[in-house]
């Protein structure tokens, strides 16, 4: 959270959605466009306290684009090859 801001780096949208009978919600088009989310894209779902967090899933290495043997570092996916290369600096 940022000092003086009750929501930290979160941006209030004023948009309210209801959960349907199957537990689904619709992410508004404005938010999907802003995050570059398309139909069938993976979304990470996590919980922090009483807050549900949705984030665009990163399924490839942020440095080289490899899609296998990934580890998470500070919320980003990094492959083992890049981790090894970065550790040698």
C-alpha positions in Angstrom: 0.0 0.0 0.0 1.1 3.5 -0.7 1.2 6.0 2.1 -2.0 8.0 2.2 -3.8 5.6 -0.2 -6.2 3.1 1.3 -6.0 0.9 -1.8 -2.2 1.0 -2.4 -1.5 0.7 -6.1 -5.0 -0.6 -6.9 -7.1 1.6 -9.1 -10.8 1.7 -8.3 -13.0 1.3 -11.3 -16.4 1.9 -9.9 -17.6 -1.2 -11.7 -19.6 -3.8 -9.8 -20.3 -7.3 -11.1 -22.4 -10.1 -9.5 -21.4 -13.7 -9.2 -23.6 -16.0 -11.2 -25.1 -19.3 -10.1 -21.9 -21.1 -11.3 -19.6 -18.8 -9.4 -18.5 -16.8 -12.4 -18.0 -13.1 -12.9 -17.4 -11.1 -16.1 -14.2 -9.0 -16.3 -15.3 -5.7 -18.0 -14.0 -5.2 -21.5 -12.2 -2.0 -20.5 -10.1 -3.9 -18.1 -9.4 -6.9 -20.5 -8.3 -4.4 -23.2 -6.0 -2.5 -20.8 -4.3 -5.8 -19.7 -4.3 -7.3 -23.1 -6.5 -10.3 -22.0 -8.2 -12.2 -24.8 -10.7 -15.0 -24.7 -9.1 -18.2 -23.3 -6.1 -16.4 -21.8 -4.9 -17.8 -18.5 -5.5 -15.7 -15.4 -3.8 -16.2 -12.0 -6.2 -16.1 -9.1 -4.9 -15.5 -5.6 -6.1 -14.3 -2.2 -4.5 -11.6 0.0 -6.4 -11.3 3.3 -10.0 -10.6 2.3 -9.1 -9.5 -1.3 -9.3 -11.7 -4.4 -6.6 -10.8 -6.9 -6.8 -11.5 -10.6 -3.6 -11.1 -12.7 -2.6 -11.8 -16.2 -0.8 -15.1 -16.1 2.8 -15.1 -17.3 3.5 -18.5 -18.7 6.8 -17.7 -20.4 10.1 -16.4 -19.2 10.1 -12.6 -19.1 13.7 -12.5 -20.5 13.9 -15.1 -23.3 10.3 -16.3 -23.9 11.0 -20.0 -23.0 7.9 -21.8 -21.7 9.4 -24.6 -19.7 11.1 -25.0 -16.3 9.9 -21.7 -14.9 10.3 -20.2 -11.5 8.6 -17.2 -10.1 10.6 -14.2 -8.9 8.9 -11.0 -7.7 5.7 -12.0 -9.5 7.4 -12.7 -12.8 8.2 -16.0 -14.5 11.9 -16.7 -15.2 13.3 -19.9 -16.7 16.2 -21.8 -15.0 18.6 -20.9 -17.9 18.1 -17.2 -17.3 18.3 -17.6 -13.6 21.7 -19.3 -14.0 22.9 -16.6 -16.5 21.8 -13.8 -14.2 23.4 -15.4 -11.2 26.8 -15.3 -13.0 26.9 -11.5 -13.2 
